[in-house]
Amino acid sequence: MDPQSFQLKALIETIEEPWSPIDVVEFNDSIVRLAKFEGEYHWHSHEQEDELFMVVEGSITIQLEGHDDIFLQEGQMGVVPKGVQHCPKSEGAYVLMFEPKSIS
């Protein structure tokens, strides 16, 4: 892999639809995706993988089943452990998701 750098502002401008992530970079067995969060996603879980969220712009709430919700603002990160039902929602935010490639 060659060294790479990314301009998040330029990538944000390419996103047209909420909840339709774009792949930013793959490394090792991981992938970084960027998405616009707007409204509420559906409840789901990842049985084998943790999921890391980092808010680039705006703020989000990750509703969790059986746990307190996670509230994240610009520059903050949060992890949803594998197997935990969760449902992200936002009035408008751009979020990086750091995930194993196995999450699709």
N, CA, C and O of each residue as an XYZ file, in Angstrom:
416
protein
N       0.848     -1.179      0.000
C       0.000      0.000      0.000
C       0.888      1.235      0.000
O       1.850      1.315      0.764
N       0.570      2.178     -0.842
C       1.291      3.446     -0.876
C       0.743      4.369      0.198
O      -0.430      4.267      0.558
N       1.586      5.284      0.724
C       1.074      6.280      1.686
C      -0.063      7.075      1.050
O      -0.043      7.378     -0.143
N      -1.045      7.402      1.871
C      -2.218      8.121      1.371
C      -2.626      9.200      2.355
O      -2.378      9.089      3.556
N      -3.250     10.241      1.839
C      -3.880     11.243      2.697
C      -5.266     11.532      2.126
O      -5.533     11.276      0.952
N      -6.145     12.071      2.977
C      -7.537     12.256      2.587
C      -8.030     13.617      3.050
O      -7.714     14.059      4.155
N      -8.797     14.270      2.210
C      -9.429     15.533      2.554
C     -10.895     15.246      2.872
O     -11.712     15.079      1.967
N     -11.224     15.191      4.167
C     -12.585     14.824      4.555
C     -13.624     15.797      4.016
O     -14.708     15.380      3.607
N     -13.306     17.100      4.010
C     -14.274     18.090      3.492
C     -14.630     17.780      2.034
O     -15.798     17.862      1.654
N     -13.636     17.427      1.222
C     -13.893     17.106     -0.179
C     -14.723     15.823     -0.297
O     -15.612     15.738     -1.144
N     -14.439     14.836      0.541
C     -15.216     13.598      0.511
C     -16.661     13.838      0.943
O     -17.587     13.261      0.373
N     -16.849     14.686      1.948
C     -18.204     15.013      2.416
C     -19.041     15.564      1.271
O     -20.224     15.244      1.152
N     -18.434     16.390      0.431
C     -19.161     17.016     -0.680
C     -19.646     16.001     -1.711
O     -20.529     16.315     -2.510
N     -19.088     14.793     -1.708
C     -19.502     13.776     -2.677
C     -20.698     12.958     -2.195
O     -21.297     12.222     -2.979
N     -21.052     13.077     -0.922
C     -22.143     12.267     -0.366
C     -23.479     12.925     -0.661
O     -23.706     14.084     -0.312
N     -24.355     12.175     -1.307
C     -25.656     12.720     -1.697
C     -26.793     12.225     -0.821
O     -27.712     12.988     -0.520
N     -26.755     10.965     -0.404
C     -27.864     10.366      0.332
C     -27.456      9.994      1.752
O     -26.365      9.467      1.969
N     -28.340     10.271      2.731
C     -28.069      9.797      4.090
C     -28.012      8.275      4.130
O     -28.679      7.591      3.353
N     -27.218      7.770      5.033
C     -27.105      6.339      5.315
C     -26.555      5.541      4.133
O     -26.784      4.335      4.039
N     -25.831      6.207      3.233
C     -25.190      5.532      2.102
C     -23.687      5.795      2.181
O     -23.177      6.678      1.491
N     -22.979      5.040      3.011
C     -21.563      5.328      3.246
C     -20.696      5.137      2.000
O     -20.985      4.316      1.130
N     -19.633      5.923      1.953
C     -18.608      5.734      0.935
C     -17.372      5.167      1.624
O     -17.096      5.487      2.780
N     -16.645      4.339      0.921
C     -15.414      3.775      1.458
C     -14.301      4.800      1.296
O     -14.057      5.293      0.195
N     -13.628      5.119      2.397
C     -12.528      6.075      2.378
C     -11.216      5.336      2.149
O     -10.452      5.686      1.250
N     -10.953      4.318      2.959
C      -9.700      3.580      2.828
C      -9.830      2.202      3.480
O     -10.536      2.032      4.473
N      -9.141      1.240      2.906
C      -9.005     -0.085      3.503
C      -7.579     -0.228      3.997
O      -6.636      0.183      3.322
N      -7.422     -0.812      5.177
C      -6.085     -1.083      5.703
C      -6.167     -2.312      6.594
O      -7.149     -2.512      7.309
N      -5.120     -3.134      6.543
C      -5.119     -4.417      7.251
C      -6.431     -5.131      6.953
O      -6.760     -5.328      5.783
N      -7.179     -5.518      7.954
C      -8.477     -6.156      7.729
C      -9.622     -5.220      8.071
O     -10.718     -5.660      8.420
N      -9.355     -3.910      7.966
C     -10.341     -2.896      8.358
C     -10.682     -1.983      7.194
O      -9.981     -1.932      6.183
N     -11.773     -1.270      7.370
C     -12.204     -0.279      6.391
C     -12.718      0.950      7.139
O     -13.324      0.831      8.204
N     -12.472      2.122      6.575
C     -13.022      3.372      7.108
C     -14.056      3.853      6.106
O     -13.776      4.004      4.916
N     -15.251      4.088      6.613
C     -16.352      4.568      5.776
C     -16.811      5.930      6.294
O     -16.710      6.221      7.485
N     -17.313      6.750      5.387
C     -17.837      8.070      5.724
C     -19.287      8.117      5.282
O     -19.610      7.738      4.156
N     -20.168      8.585      6.170
C     -21.590      8.642      5.828
C     -22.232      9.891      6.409
O     -21.774     10.458      7.402
N     -23.297     10.291      5.759
C     -24.163     11.339      6.292
C     -25.230     10.642      7.120
O     -25.925      9.752      6.631
N     -25.356     11.052      8.373
C     -26.412     10.544      9.249
C     -27.497     11.611      9.296
O     -27.233     12.757      9.659
N     -28.706     11.235      8.933
C     -29.829     12.174      8.995
C     -31.104     11.370      9.194
O     -31.425     10.485      8.401
N     -31.822     11.687     10.259
C     -32.988     10.895     10.618
C     -32.555      9.726     11.489
O     -31.585      9.814     12.243
N     -33.289      8.641     11.369
C     -32.997      7.467     12.194
C     -32.731      6.268     11.292
O     -33.481      6.009     10.351
N     -31.655      5.538     11.587
C     -31.339      4.298     10.885
C     -32.194      3.194     11.501
O     -33.022      3.485     12.365
N     -32.028      1.963     11.097
C     -32.806      0.867     11.691
C     -31.997      0.186     12.803
O     -30.770      0.282     12.845
N     -32.707     -0.496     13.694
C     -32.060     -1.265     14.756
C     -31.353     -2.459     14.137
O     -31.907     -3.152     13.284
N     -30.115     -2.691     14.582
C     -29.342     -3.818     14.070
C     -28.184     -4.108     15.024
O     -27.930     -3.348     15.959
N     -27.496     -5.200     14.780
C     -26.291     -5.519     15.548
C     -25.312     -6.219     14.625
O     -25.667     -6.673     13.537
N     -24.080     -6.295     15.079
C     -23.022     -7.013     14.373
C     -22.528     -8.078     15.344
O     -21.892     -7.755     16.347
N     -22.810     -9.319     15.058
C     -22.545    -10.402     16.006
C     -21.061    -10.675     16.239
O     -20.683    -11.148     17.311
N     -20.222    -10.385     15.256
C     -18.807    -10.728     15.371
C     -17.878     -9.515     15.463
O     -16.685     -9.683     15.716
N     -18.395     -8.299     15.265
C     -17.523     -7.137     15.154
C     -17.988     -5.966     16.023
O     -19.181     -5.677     16.120
N     -17.016     -5.302     16.650
C     -17.276     -4.017     17.284
C     -17.345     -2.966     16.174
O     -16.833     -3.185     15.076
N     -17.977     -1.825     16.463
C     -18.071     -0.749     15.484
C     -17.689      0.566     16.156
O     -18.231      0.914     17.205
N     -16.752      1.296     15.549
C     -16.248      2.557     16.077
C     -16.769      3.699     15.217
O     -16.637      3.674     13.993
N     -17.357      4.693     15.858
C     -17.895      5.874     15.183
C     -17.091      7.100     15.599
O     -16.744      7.241     16.772
N     -16.788      7.995     14.644
C     -16.176      9.286     14.943
C     -16.949     10.358     14.199
O     -17.085     10.300     12.977
N     -17.457     11.343     14.940
C     -18.242     12.414     14.345
C     -17.299     13.475     13.777
O     -16.486     14.048     14.503
N     -17.417     13.727     12.482
C     -16.609     14.730     11.796
C     -17.297     16.091     11.876
O     -16.653     17.102     12.154
N     -18.599     16.110     11.631
C     -19.415     17.328     11.718
C     -20.761     16.972     12.330
O     -21.310     15.906     12.049
N     -21.294     17.853     13.161
C     -22.610     17.652     13.740
C     -22.569     16.837     15.016
O     -21.567     16.831     15.731
N     -23.669     16.147     15.297
C     -23.764     15.301     16.484
C     -24.718     14.144     16.192
O     -25.599     14.243     15.337
N     -24.522     13.049     16.921
C     -25.369     11.861     16.746
C     -25.710     11.266     18.105
O     -25.033     11.509     19.105
N     -26.762     10.493     18.107
C     -27.118      9.645     19.247
C     -27.134      8.215     18.736
O     -27.738      7.922     17.705
N     -26.475      7.336     19.455
C     -26.555      5.917     19.140
C     -27.383      5.274     20.242
O     -26.919      5.102     21.370
N     -28.615      4.922     19.898
C     -29.496      4.267     20.848
C     -29.026      2.827     21.019
O     -28.717      2.149     20.040
N     -28.973      2.368     22.256
C     -28.478      1.028     22.553
C     -29.516      0.242     23.333
O     -30.135      0.769     24.258
N     -29.705     -1.003     22.966
C     -30.621     -1.864     23.709
C     -29.912     -2.369     24.957
O     -28.852     -2.988     24.872
N     -30.507     -2.099     26.123
C     -29.956     -2.593     27.372
C     -28.823     -1.773     27.947
O     -28.228     -2.165     28.951
N     -28.507     -0.634     27.330
C     -27.419      0.241     27.784
C     -27.849      1.690     27.627
O     -28.798      1.987     26.901
N     -27.149      2.593     28.310
C     -27.389      4.020     28.092
C     -27.001      4.390     26.665
O     -26.059      3.829     26.107
N     -27.737      5.344     26.075
C     -27.417      5.833     24.741
C     -26.039      6.492     24.743
O     -25.573      6.984     25.771
N     -25.400      6.493     23.583
C     -24.133      7.189     23.388
C     -24.437      8.484     22.642
O     -25.048      8.452     21.574
N     -24.019      9.622     23.191
C     -24.176     10.923     22.552
C     -22.793     11.390     22.112
O     -21.880     11.491     22.931
N     -22.637     11.675     20.822
C     -21.339     12.089     20.296
C     -21.470     13.396     19.528
O     -22.377     13.574     18.715
N     -20.540     14.306     19.806
C     -20.472     15.569     19.088
C     -19.212     15.588     18.235
O     -18.382     14.683     18.316
N     -19.078     16.621     17.423
C     -17.935     16.771     16.533
C     -16.620     16.506     17.262
O     -16.350     17.090     18.311
N     -15.814     15.625     16.696
C     -14.518     15.290     17.265
C     -14.552     14.171     18.284
O     -13.495     13.745     18.751
N     -15.730     13.678     18.647
C     -15.828     12.602     19.627
C     -15.998     11.250     18.931
O     -16.480     11.155     17.802
N     -15.578     10.210     19.658
C     -15.662      8.843     19.152
C     -16.400      7.961     20.150
O     -16.407      8.239     21.350
N     -17.014      6.909     19.654
C     -17.685      5.942     20.520
C     -17.678      4.565     19.888
O     -17.640      4.428     18.665
N     -17.717      3.546     20.733
C     -17.691      2.156     20.270
C     -18.976      1.449     20.674
O     -19.433      1.556     21.812
N     -19.546      0.730     19.725
C     -20.652     -0.181     20.006
C     -20.063     -1.588     19.984
O     -19.572     -2.036     18.947
N     -20.106     -2.290     21.118
C     -19.536     -3.639     21.166
C     -20.337     -4.621     20.302
O     -21.532     -4.444     20.066
N     -19.646     -5.639     19.849
C     -20.305     -6.666     19.039
C     -21.496     -7.249     19.796
O     -21.466     -7.404     21.017
N     -22.534     -7.565     19.042
C     -23.707     -8.194     19.615
C     -24.716     -7.247     20.245
O     -25.801     -7.686     20.625
N     -24.397     -5.956     20.370
C     -25.311     -4.999     20.995
C     -26.210     -4.390     19.919
O     -25.725     -3.802     18.952
N     -27.522     -4.537     20.098
C     -28.482     -3.902     19.202
C     -28.331     -2.386     19.327
O     -28.287     -1.852     20.435
N     -28.251     -1.690     18.177
C     -28.101     -0.237     18.206
C     -28.817      0.398     17.023
O     -29.084     -0.242     16.006
N     -29.116      1.679     17.196
C     -29.842      2.440     16.177
C     -29.336      3.877     16.203
O     -29.722      4.649     17.080
N     -28.473      4.250     15.249
C     -27.991      5.628     15.197
C     -29.079      6.575     14.698
O     -29.930      6.199     13.892
N     -29.033      7.816     15.196
C     -29.941      8.848     14.693
C     -29.254     10.197     14.815
O     -28.351     10.383     15.631
N     -29.702     11.143     13.979
C     -29.109     12.471     13.973
C     -30.012     13.433     13.223
O     -30.795     13.033     12.362
N     -29.889     14.704     13.565
C     -30.569     15.744     12.793
C     -29.716     16.165     11.602
O     -30.159     16.952     10.766
N     -28.510     15.651     11.523
C     -27.598     15.924     10.409
C     -26.162     15.896     10.883
O     -25.747     16.755     11.661
N     -25.398     14.916     10.422
C     -24.003     14.797     10.819
C     -23.253     13.997      9.763
O     -23.846     13.257      8.979
N     -21.930     14.166      9.764
C     -21.051     13.340      8.943
C     -20.181     12.539      9.890
O     -19.577     13.082     10.816
N     -20.128     11.237      9.645
C     -19.529     10.303     10.603
C     -18.586      9.342      9.888
O     -18.914      8.798      8.834
N     -17.403      9.140     10.483
C     -16.498      8.094     10.049
C     -16.805      6.838     10.853
O     -16.995      6.897     12.068
N     -16.852      5.710     10.169
C     -17.065      4.423     10.820
C     -15.854      3.552     10.537
O     -15.487      3.335      9.382
N     -15.237      3.056     11.603
C     -14.059      2.203     11.498
C     -14.522      0.784     11.789
O     -14.964      0.476     12.896
N     -14.415     -0.072     10.785
C     -15.028     -1.386     10.896
C     -14.129     -2.457     10.283
O     -13.290     -2.154      9.434
N     -14.302     -3.702     10.707
C     -13.680     -4.794      9.963
C     -14.298     -4.858      8.569
O     -15.464     -4.504      8.398
N     -13.546     -5.296      7.589
C     -14.074     -5.407      6.226
C     -15.281     -6.330      6.150
O     -16.073     -6.244      5.211
N     -15.424     -7.203      7.124
C     -16.521     -8.175      7.096
C     -17.900     -7.542      7.280
O     -18.912     -8.163      6.955
N     -17.951     -6.298      7.805
C     -19.242     -5.603      7.944
C     -19.589     -4.999      6.598
O     -18.799     -4.258      6.014
N     -20.773     -5.319      6.114
C     -21.175     -4.746      4.827
C     -22.441     -3.943      4.965
O     -22.929     -3.386      3.982
